[in-house]
Amino acid sequence: MAPIQDTIINKKTTNTPIWLMRQAGRYLPEFREIRKLNPNFVNLCLNEDLSSEITLQPLKRFELDAAIIFSDILMLPYGLNQKIEFKKDFGPQLGPLNLNEILKIDEIDFFQKLYPIYKSIEKVSRNNLIKNKNLIGFVGAPWTLLVYMINKCSPKKKLIKDFFKDKFLINRILIIVEKFLKLHINHQIKNGATVIQIFDSWAGLLEEKDLPNYVYIPTLNLVNYVKSLNTPVICFPREIKNYKNYCDIVKPDAISIDYSVDPISISREINIPIQGGLDPKVLLSSAENLKKETLKYLEIFKDHPYIFNLGHGVLPETNPNMVDYLVKMVKDY
Ligand code: 1CP
């Protein structure tokens, strides 16, 4: 069994596996080279030759235990015909959200629009570099997708003023998004994804009272769906205040923690496999500091099923040599 699954399913506590969020991305010169020639990010995600090549780039350099498919959570609104553009130095910019347009989409239209992503997964899964490793498929959680679809751009720290005004629209969108997320997950697994990660990057924007409606219930539905396909599911509810409550209610197979979480308390509170935590900014500091912080996480979780990862994605200004140093350290531990 490949290492990430082994830690999650068999609750293994030795030979901590490692992969990194955004391990394929702008900190790699070989990615930037491809990106320069492909200014349209959506088209790049839909180019099965290039997206499979980018997915494998970090595995050529580092001894990672998994690849994560090169795509984006916002390919889902794209599949639902909401316009989406990734602008330089700004991030994603979405077009108008039209419920009538979205209601016209059927499962075949959606599948055809995202078809190259599934082909890319299939291609990666047949590559020798992924042998005995995991191929991670992913989706955005319904709440995080709703945020982008309504807000039209990154909420950074704030939602638009009237975000919750049209409750009817919000509830309809959540139901539609959930339906197509299940389809998207199913096709990723059918084509070779062996683990699914659900990114709820904006879970931390909600107050406690809104979590059941927007985070717990819709995510629980997805988690149950992934489990029904006999595939392990990892959840990343970034900056949520109470990870223990989240785990008790949503019951993912593993939980990915952000860097604001105290690793000691979480290792005591939560008994499911844990992933991540290290602040990606530590990779911008010295090798000495990176070693100290990495050993801290490894020590704290030495008797807990643990997957090494960061508390958020690798930053674009990261030196690949530091990533190399990190991966080697975890492997040698
Ligand atoms: O070159 C570029 O300008 C593109 C940068 C980039 C990349 C490399 C974007 C735009 N998306 C991606 C790939 C990506 N996105 C992957 C696969 C690669 C990998 O991890 O190795 C994954 C898993 C994602 C997931 C994603 N996209 C999330 C969840 C994780 C997180 O970062 O919190 C989110 C929120 C997005 C939206 C998004 N896409 C891109 C950007 C810059 C953003 C974030 C915008 C924001 O700050 O709100």
Residues whose N, C-alpha, C, O or C-beta is under 5 A from the ligand:
A	BS01	1CP	L20 M21 R22 Q23 A24 G25 R26 R35 I68 I69 F70 S71 D72 I73 G91 S154 P155 F199 S201 G313
